[in-house]
Amino acid sequence: MQVIEESESKVYGTNDLRKDLSELINKHKRGKVFLLMDTGSHKYCYPKIKGLPELEESNTFIINEGDENKTIETISKVWHFLSTNGADRKSLLVNLAGGMPCDLGGFAAATFKRGIDFINIPTTLLSQVDASVGGKTGINFHSFKNEIGAFKHASAVLVCNDFINTQDQENIFSGFAEMIKHALIYSEETWDQLKTFKINDANIEALKPFVENSIHIKESFVKADPTEQNVRKSLNFGHTIGHAFESYAMKAGKPILHGYAVAYGMIAELYLGYKKCGFSMQKIEAINQIIESIYGKFSFGEGDFDNLFYLMTHDKKNEKNQINFTLLEDIGTIKINQTCTKEEIIESLNFYLNL
């Protein structure tokens, strides 16, 4: 195993998943290691570790894939499975999946018996650079994104690049959006390097150093502010409006992938940065050209503005009944705790519609 990042969670790059996973879990008692997957990771990723003696078939639980299943009902089933199969406070939960099951499984581990250890094996590009690292766990509630959750770091994260080959192009794009976000909040140099990468015709081996750098960027913010009291809020760029887009699409029965929502949200929030912090309009147009070439445009109309604003009022980052944003003054220059009026937010949505 190669250590990619060492902070609250050790993040390892692995070229031999079976051997490295076995090494990490063999200190736990037989019968006390549990495996959580969704239907997609069970089909495409589980074969890489199937048959490991430390992972008993009877201790494997499969949930339905899709963010619409990131619910209290699903987590209740996970708790019930752990309870009825003899899990105790010394047990280990291994999450082999994308971002949704890593979030949900992490929350199950954080709350079962007041907390058990867990390992994340992220199987999507999005989960490798985002959900599997950083210690945020949680579920959606009443269609609001990540409304219920807790901070608990995985004891280890195993990143296996081979899994990216199991993904379709849309899911690879979704993960790349978080990499774009990391570059924009970190430095102009990082963005200049990333924007040259041809994600439309991705070479997975060539993507590997960009993935590792994206993990480094996220963990640098997490190390500085583990419970998101200050600078870690930088990682929320694009997410206040992005989560509203995501919840809107989910309620409309036309769900979009998280990374797509963040990509669209970044453009609207860059406009807020232009209005409030002096971000360059020329740079917004250049960034939008790249994002639109990959993700297209999010479909909504002026009649949806009030509904989208209402969804933003439920964002967990809000304080004192004000909608809280992370905005950019420039690429790599962050302004956290920026509040915007309803009129300013509507103006940003209108800007996005007409860009």
N, C-alpha and C positions, 0 to 999 in steps of 0.2 A: 504493500500500500504506500502511496505517496501522499503526504500531508499537503493539502491545498491551502487550508486555512486552519489556524488553531486559536480558538477563542472559547466561548462558553460551550460550543459544540466543536469537536474535532471533525473537520471535513476532509475526507480522503478521496483521492482519485484511485480507482481500481481497474486493473486489467485482468484480474482473476477473482471475480465476484464470489464464487463458491468458497474459495480458500480464505479470502479476507473476511467474509461474513462469518464463516465458521470460527475463525480466530476471535472475532469480536463477541460472539454469543456463547462460546463454550464454557465460560465461567459461570453461566447460569445453570440451575438444576434442570435436568431433563424433565420435560413435562411442564415447565414453567416459562417457556418461550412461546409467544403467540405471534401469528402472522396475519396482518390485515392487508387485503387487496381490494381493488374494484374489479368489475367484470373484464375491463380492457386489459389491465395489468396481469390478471390471472391468465388470460388467453395468450398474450404476447410476451410477457416478461417472466412469469413464474417458471417456465421451463428451464431458465438459466440456474435456478437454485433448487428445483424440485428434487426430492430424494436426499437432501441433506439430513443426516441423522438427528441433528439438533432441532429440526423443524418437523414436528410430528403432524401428519395430515389432519388428525382430529383437532389440532389447535389452530387450524386455518379458518379464517372467516372472510367471506366475500360480500362486498356491498355493491349496489348498482352504481355505475359511473354517471358522471354529470353533476354540475353544481346544484341542480334542483334537488339532489339527494343529500346535500350538506345540511341536514336538519336534526332537530331534537329527536325525531322518530328514529333516524338512522343511528345516532349516537346511543340512544337507549338500547338498541339492539346489540351494539358493540359491548356496552356495559353488561348486558344480560349474558352475552356469550362468555365474557371473561369471568363473570361471577359463577356461572353454572359449570365452567370447565376448570375450576380450581385455581384461578389466578390469585396471587397474594401480593403483598407489598414488595416482595423480592423478585417478582416476575418482570419479564421484558416483553414489550410489544414492538414488533418489526413492521414498519409501514412500507410496503412495496407498491408504489403507485405514483400518480401525478400529484398536483398541488392540493386538490380537494381532499383526497384521503389522507395525505400527510397532515393537513390542517386538522381534519376531523380525528384522525388517529392520535395526533399529538394531544388534542384536547381530551380524548378518552383517557390517555395515559396520565395527563395532568390532574385529572379529577378522580380516577378510580383508586379507591383505598387512600385517598388524599395524595396520590402521586406515585406512579411507577416509572421505571426507565423506559425509554423507547429509542429506536434507531430508525432513521429515515433512509430509504433507498429510492431517491427520486427517479422516476422513469420518463419524465418529459423534460424538455428544455426549460419550460416555465418553472417547474418545481426545482430543477437543479440550480437555477440562478435566483430563485425567490422563495417559494413557500417552504422548502425543506430546511432553510437556514434562517437564523435570526430569532427563533424562540417564540414566534407568534403562533398560537393555535386557536381554533375556534370553529363555530358553525354559523350559518345564516339563521335568521329568525324573522318570521312574518315577511319574507321576501327582502329583508334588509341584510346587506352583505356583512358577514362576520360580526353580527350584533352581540353574540355571546362568545366569550373566549377567555384565555389565560395566557400568561407568559410562562413557557417552560421549554428549555432547550433540549434538543435531542442529545443523548449521550454520544452519538456519532452519526455522521452523514456519509454515506458511501455513494460517490458519483461515478457511474459507469456510462461512458460515452456511447457504448454499443446500443443502449436503449433508444437513443435519438433516432436510430435507423428504423425503429418500430413505429415512428410517428408519421402522420400525414403532414403535408405542407402547411395546412392551416394551423396545426398545433405547434409546429416549429416557428411559424410567424408569431404566434401568441407569446412564446417564450422570448423571442427576439425583441418584442416591445419592451419588456422589462430591462433588457440589456441596453436598449436605446435610452430608457429613463436613467439607468445608472450612469451612462456616459454623459448625459446632459447635466446631471447634478454634480458630476465629479470634475471634469475639466474639458476645455476646448480640444486639447490634444487627444484625449480618449475618444471624444466624439468624431474628430477628424479621421481617426483610425477605423472606428467602427462603421462609419457611413460608407466606407469604400467596400465593405464586405458584401458580396452578392448573395444575400439570403434567398433570393428567388431561385438560385441554382447552387444551393449550399453544399460545400464539401465538408462533411462532418469532422474529418480529421483537422481541416484548416480552422474549423470553428472552435476547437478545443481550447486554445489559448485565450480566445475571447470570453469563453465561458468561465475559465478560471479567473480571469481578470474581473469579470462581473461579480463573481463570488467575493473576491477580495474587496471590491468597492462596497458591496452591501455590508460585509462584516466589519469594515472600518467604521461605518456609521453605528453599527450595533455595539461594537466594543466601546465606543465613546459614550453611548447612551443606551444601556440595555433595555430600559423600560419606557423609552420614548417620551422622556420629559423635555428634551431639547433637540439636539442636532439630528437625532434619528428621524425626526419628523420630516427631514429632507426626503426620505424614501417614499413619502406620501405624495410627491409631485405627480400630478395627473390622475390621482385616485379619487379626489373628492367628486369631480364631475364624471370621471370614469366609472366609479361605482354607481352613480345615478344612472348613467347610460346602461350599465349592466343590469341593474334592478328593473329599469324600465323595460328592457328587452325581455327579461325573464317573465315579468308580469304580462307582457303582450303575447307570451307563448312563442317568442322568436328569440331564444337565448343566443347570446354571442359569447365567444371565448373571452376570458379575463384580459388577456393581453391586447386584444382588439379594443376593448372598452378603454383601457389605459392609453392606448395610442390615440384614440379620438379625444380622450380627456386631456391629454397633454397639450394638444393644439388649442383647445379652449382656454386652458389655464396659462399657456404662454401669452395669450391675448391679455389675460388679467395681469400678467407680469409686465406687459407693454404699458397697460393703463396705470398700474400702481407703482411699478419699479423701474420703468424706462427700458425694458427689454427691446431689442432691435426688431422692428417690423420686417426688415429685410431678412433677418435670420429666421423669423417665424415662417415666412413664405418659403425659404429654402428647406427648413425642416419639414414643413407640411408637404412639400413636393415629394420628399423621400417617403414620408409616412403614407401619404395617399397612394403612392405607386405600389406599396406593399399591401395596405389594409383597405383601400377604397375609402368610402365615406359612410358615416353612420346615418341611418335614415330616421328622421323625425321632422316635425314641422313646428311652426310658430305656436300652434294650438297645444303643443306639448310642453311649452316653457314652464308653466305653473306646476305641472306634475313633476317635471325634472327638478325644479327648485324644491318642491316638497320632499322629494327623495333625498336631496342634499341636507335638508334640515335634520335627517335621522343619521347622518354620518357620525360615527363614533369619535371622530377627531374634534367635533365641535365643542366649544366652551362658552359658557354664559349666554346660551341661546344665540350665538353668532357662528356663522359658517366659517370654518377655519381652513385656510389654504397654505400650502407650501408653494411659493412662487419663485421665479428666477429673475434676477436683475440682469444676469448674463449667463452664458453657459459656464457652469462651475461656480457661479456666485448665487447663493441660496438665501431666500428670505422666508423664514418660518413664521408661523403664527400671524399670517396675514388675513384679516377679515375683509369681506366684501359685502356690499349691499345687494339686495335683490336686483336692483336696477343694473348694477355692474355685472352680475352673474347672467342676467337675461341678455345683456349686451354681448357678453362673451359667447353665449349660445347662438345668438344671431350672427355674430362674426363667423363662427364655425360653419353655420348653414350656408353663408354666402361667399365663403372663401373660394 
